[in-house]
Amino acid sequence: MPRQLLCDLADSLIKLTALKQKLSYDLETVSSENDIAVITKSENLKWAKYTDEIV
C-alpha cells in the first residue's frame, strides 16, 4: 500500500474516532487535529502531516 494512502487512512480513522466521541456522552480523548508521522528504517521519522499550532 502506498505510504501516502496509509497516512490518509490514519488521518481518516483519527477524524472518525473524534467524530464518534463528539456524538457520544463519553469523555472526549481524541481531537480532530493530529500530527501524522511515518517511521521507516531507511528514512527514520518523516512527518506526513504536521501542524505547529499550539492549542
C-alpha positions as CSV (number, residue, x, y, z in Angstrom):
1,M,0.0,0.0,0.0
2,P,1.5,3.4,-0.9
3,R,2.8,5.5,2.1
4,Q,0.5,8.5,1.3
5,L,-2.5,6.3,1.2
6,L,-1.6,4.8,4.6
7,C,-1.2,8.4,6.0
8,D,-4.6,9.4,4.6
9,L,-6.1,6.3,6.2
10,A,-4.6,7.0,9.6
11,D,-5.9,10.6,9.4
12,S,-9.4,9.5,8.4
13,L,-9.5,7.0,11.3
14,I,-8.5,9.6,13.8
15,K,-11.1,12.0,12.5
16,L,-13.8,9.3,12.6
17,T,-12.9,8.5,16.2
18,A,-13.1,12.2,17.1
19,L,-16.5,12.5,15.5
20,K,-17.7,9.3,17.2
21,Q,-16.6,10.7,20.6
22,K,-18.2,14.1,20.0
23,L,-21.5,12.3,19.3
24,S,-21.3,10.1,22.4
25,Y,-21.6,11.0,26.0
26,D,-18.2,9.6,26.9
27,L,-15.2,11.8,27.7
28,E,-13.5,13.1,24.6
29,T,-9.9,11.8,24.3
30,V,-9.1,12.4,20.6
31,S,-9.2,15.7,18.8
32,S,-9.8,16.1,15.1
33,E,-6.4,17.8,14.5
34,N,-3.5,15.4,14.8
35,D,0.1,15.1,13.5
36,I,1.0,12.1,11.5
37,A,4.5,10.7,11.0
38,V,5.8,7.7,9.2
39,I,8.7,5.7,10.7
40,T,10.8,3.6,8.4
41,K,14.3,2.0,8.6
42,S,15.5,4.0,5.6
43,E,14.1,7.5,6.4
44,N,13.7,7.2,10.2
45,L,10.9,9.6,11.2
46,K,9.3,11.7,8.4
47,W,6.3,14.0,9.0
48,A,3.4,13.3,6.7
49,K,1.1,15.9,8.4
50,Y,2.4,18.4,10.9
51,T,0.8,21.5,12.5
52,D,2.8,23.8,14.6
53,E,-0.3,25.4,16.1
54,I,-0.5,25.3,19.9
55,V,-4.0,24.6,21.2
